[in-house]
Amino acid sequence: MNFASLWFHLLLVSMLLLLISPAAESTFLFFSCIFRLPLCPFRTTTTMMA
């Protein structure tokens, strides 16, 4: 196994562990609200700035 493949697999495993953890959902919602993504549940149409 070469070095790039090893890093890719370590990254893949760490991302899967992050998504399995219960805190990952709240972190994802937090960042979606910070970056004003449409997935944010607290985003309304009345507070949008043009």
C-alpha positions in Angstrom: 0.0 0.0 0.0 1.5 3.3 -1.0 1.6 6.4 1.2 -1.3 8.3 -0.6 -3.6 5.3 -0.4 -2.9 5.0 3.3 -3.8 8.6 3.9 -6.9 8.3 1.8 -8.1 5.2 3.8 -7.3 6.9 7.1 -9.3 9.9 6.0 -12.2 7.8 4.9 -12.3 5.9 8.2 -12.1 9.1 10.2 -15.0 10.6 8.2 -17.1 7.5 8.8 -16.4 7.6 12.5 -17.3 11.3 12.6 -20.6 10.7 10.9 -21.5 7.8 13.2 -21.0 9.9 16.4 -24.1 11.6 17.9 -22.4 15.0 17.9 -21.9 15.0 14.1 -25.5 15.9 13.4 -25.5 19.0 15.6 -22.1 20.0 14.2 -23.4 19.6 10.6 -26.5 21.7 11.5 -24.3 24.4 13.2 -22.1 24.8 10.1 -25.0 24.7 7.7 -26.6 27.6 9.7 -23.3 29.5 9.8 -22.8 29.2 6.0 -26.5 29.9 5.4 -27.0 26.6 3.6 -30.6 25.6 2.7 -30.3 22.7 5.0 -30.4 24.9 8.1 -33.7 24.3 10.0 -33.6 27.8 11.5 -33.4 29.6 8.2 -36.5 31.6 7.3 -37.3 33.7 4.3 -38.0 36.8 6.3 -34.4 37.2 7.6 -32.7 36.9 4.3 -30.5 39.8 3.2 -30.3 40.5 -0.5 
